[in-house]
Amino acid sequence: MTRHAAVLGSPVAHSLSPLIHRAGYDAAGLSDWRYQAIECIEAELPRLLARCDETWMGFSVTMPLKTTALAVADTAGATATALAAANTLVRSGDGWHAENTDAPGMVDALTERGVTNVSRLAVLGAGGTARAALGAAAALKVDEVVIYARRRAAVADLAPVAERLNVALRAADWSKAADAAEADLVVSTVPKGVSDDVSIAWKPTTVLFDVLYDPWPTPLATTALAAGCRVLTGLDLLLAQAVRQFEMFTGIEAPVMRMREALELRGVSSDTK
């Protein structure tokens, strides 16, 4: 029986998820597995799931479906519930089960680089990936998270998430983003170009996790690298969350090195420093 999985979102044609998952299938000898990209908006998701037969094992979920995926799932994991967002749907005995691998994936990527002791976390931006940063903060037992955002209302939307995670959250104005230099870890979640004018006096001991990867390096990453900081990219997050999804879908250990190599062979490295 051929088994199927896919990444859902809109737009989704640019997604690197098929590249990563297919490389995993090839390395693991899963010749009867297929992974594709499917264009899908919120209103279409319930109908799409209803049409899937038992050969469909799971979905990677990207924007704008992460809230809808949680709402339509039959069951949900603790992290997805706390973050009010799901990036993964897995077939279970009870139907579709929602999970969030973004937050634990962020922790996995940081741990791999030796980042396990974080007291102060600064987050640039208050969008969807900021939720994953809060989940990572809870797992790393961060003392305080400061979110620098252009809209205070967006930070207010994250307050219930922080409360569910028992994370101390403080809002700061975007004009004060240079103060992120005082943090042990800076996670930039903003779109391309937004942080280009942010000037941070980096300390070599500070770690930057910039969730962008195209174009790379960003101006923010360039200054951090010049200061001797450890820098992680959006590819590190993409790979780490995909590894967890692969194992949920297939039930076997992911061939991580081969999945990483697929990104590198494409000409984009997931290993910056």
C-alpha positions, 0 to 999 in steps of 0.5 A: 500500500502506497502511503501519502503525506503532504505539506498544506498551505497557501502559497506552498509551491516554494516549500522545502518540506517535500525535499526534506521528507522525500530525502528521508524516505529514500534514505530509510528505504521507504519506497512506498511513501509519497510526499507532495505540496498541496495548495490549501486555504482555511475554508478548504481544509475540513473538506480536504481531510474528509476526502483522505482515505487510510493511505494518508498518514499525515500533513505538515501544516504551514500558513495560513492553516495553523489555527484552523488545523488545531480547530478541525483536529479530533485530538491535540497534543499539549504543546499545540493546545498551549500555543493555540497553533498546530503545524502537524496533523497525524492520522490516529485511531481517533481521527486526526491528531494535531501537534506542534513541532515548531517549538520542540524543533527550535529546542532541538536545533538550539540543543544541537548547538549547545544552547541549553542554559538561557536566562533572558530571551528576546523575541523580535516580532509577535507573529506566528513563530513567536508562539514557537519561541514562547514554547521553546522558552518554557522548555528551556526554563527561561526566566523572562521573555521580552518581545519587541513588536511594532504593535502592542496588540500583537503582544497582547494576543500572546499573553494567554499563550505565555500564561498557559506556558507559565512564561514571564512575558514583557512587551517592549516597543520596536524602537527599543529593539537594540536592547535585545543585546542584553539577552542570552538568546535573540530569536528574530521572527520578523519577515524579510527586511523588517529587522534590516535597520535594527542595530544591536551591539552584539556580545559574542556570548549571545546566540541569534536564531533568525528564522529566515533563510532566503536571502541569507545571511540577513543584515542582522545575522551578518552583524552577529556573525561578525561579532563572533555569535553563534547563529542559527537559521530558518533552515535549522528550524525547518529541518528540526521540525521536519525530523519530528514530523517524519518520525510521527508519520512513519513511526521510524527514526529519521535519517537526519544527516541525509535530510540535512544533506538534501538541503545542502545539495540544494545549495543552501546550508543549514549549518552557519556557525 
